[in-house]
Amino acid sequence: MPKVTFDAIIAASDEFFRRHWPLSEAEVPSWNSPWNLVGTLPGHNKQGIYLLLGGHDEVLYIGVGASLGSGKYTGYGLGARTNQYFRMAEGQRGVPVKNRRYAPKKKWADRGVSQVVTLGFHQDYAYLAYGLEAFLLREIETPYNKVRSARASNS
């Protein structure tokens, strides 16, 4: 399987939005800069798509964090979902959040995860995150996604 880069995901996302984003509506969502596991995850307070990256911007996994949540965390789908992959690094309790380091849980550390990239949607359009995830999984094969949407036929 050829390695997938973040640039390939950006190109595929652009195609998805070209096809499916309402032209009369808000600005198209854009990918955040990669999070190096220090401080707060960009887009933690939104619903959307996340990528787990390994070395050289290789995309290891594509996921969606679009749950509604509840209470003061309504709409925090990305933060809630990515918390399942990471833990606070040793010795970080009491460190200010902006400087706090995190580490991938063992399974993902063994797979080489070193960064996360998110794309957050305004809550009114968060349902499109599921469509974007399905589109990306149909178009792009990553090492650790098991479920694949049917690929479009070239014939």
Solvent accessible surface area in square Angstrom, and as a share of the most:
residue,aa,sasa,rsa
1,M,129,0.57
2,P,115,0.72
3,K,150,0.64
4,V,17,0.10
5,T,58,0.34
6,F,22,0.09
7,D,105,0.54
8,A,42,0.32
9,I,0,0.00
10,I,59,0.30
11,A,64,0.50
12,A,15,0.12
13,S,1,0.01
14,D,88,0.45
15,E,49,0.22
16,F,9,0.04
17,F,13,0.05
18,R,170,0.62
19,R,123,0.45
20,H,95,0.42
21,W,18,0.06
22,P,47,0.29
23,L,176,0.87
24,S,104,0.67
25,E,86,0.39
26,A,57,0.45
27,E,158,0.71
28,V,64,0.37
29,P,21,0.13
30,S,84,0.54
31,W,37,0.13
32,N,48,0.24
33,S,84,0.54
34,P,47,0.29
35,W,23,0.08
36,N,95,0.49
37,L,15,0.08
38,V,69,0.40
39,G,5,0.05
40,T,66,0.38
41,L,13,0.07
42,P,45,0.28
43,G,17,0.16
44,H,61,0.27
45,N,70,0.36
46,K,86,0.36
47,Q,4,0.02
48,G,0,0.00
49,I,0,0.00
50,Y,1,0.00
51,L,0,0.00
52,L,0,0.00
53,L,0,0.00
54,G,4,0.04
55,G,49,0.47
56,H,184,0.82
57,D,61,0.31
58,E,29,0.13
59,V,0,0.00
60,L,10,0.05
61,Y,40,0.15
62,I,0,0.00
63,G,2,0.02
64,V,25,0.15
65,G,3,0.03
66,A,10,0.08
67,S,60,0.39
68,L,115,0.57
69,G,46,0.44
70,S,84,0.54
71,G,66,0.63
72,K,160,0.68
73,Y,118,0.45
74,T,63,0.37
75,G,5,0.05
76,Y,61,0.23
77,G,1,0.01
78,L,0,0.00
79,G,11,0.10
80,A,55,0.43
81,R,73,0.27
82,T,5,0.03
83,N,102,0.52
84,Q,110,0.49
85,Y,10,0.04
86,F,16,0.07
87,R,122,0.45
88,M,53,0.23
89,A,12,0.09
90,E,161,0.72
91,G,69,0.67
92,Q,15,0.06
93,R,200,0.73
94,G,71,0.68
95,V,39,0.23
96,P,80,0.50
97,V,75,0.43
98,K,158,0.67
99,N,78,0.40
100,R,44,0.16
101,R,123,0.45
102,Y,52,0.20
103,A,22,0.17
104,P,18,0.12
105,K,82,0.35
106,K,151,0.64
107,K,115,0.49
108,W,21,0.07
109,A,49,0.38
110,D,102,0.53
111,R,64,0.23
112,G,37,0.36
113,V,7,0.04
114,S,51,0.33
115,Q,36,0.16
116,V,0,0.00
117,V,1,0.00
118,T,1,0.00
119,L,1,0.00
120,G,15,0.14
121,F,3,0.01
122,H,106,0.47
123,Q,88,0.39
124,D,98,0.51
125,Y,31,0.12
126,A,5,0.04
127,Y,137,0.52
128,L,26,0.13
129,A,0,0.00
130,Y,114,0.43
131,G,31,0.30
132,L,0,0.00
133,E,34,0.15
134,A,43,0.33
135,F,18,0.07
136,L,0,0.00
137,L,13,0.07
138,R,54,0.20
139,E,77,0.35
140,I,18,0.09
141,E,72,0.32
142,T,0,0.00
143,P,50,0.32
144,Y,65,0.25
145,N,11,0.05
146,K,172,0.73
147,V,122,0.70
148,R,80,0.29
149,S,41,0.27
150,A,90,0.70
151,R,119,0.43
152,A,61,0.47
153,S,88,0.57
154,N,161,0.82
155,S,141,0.91
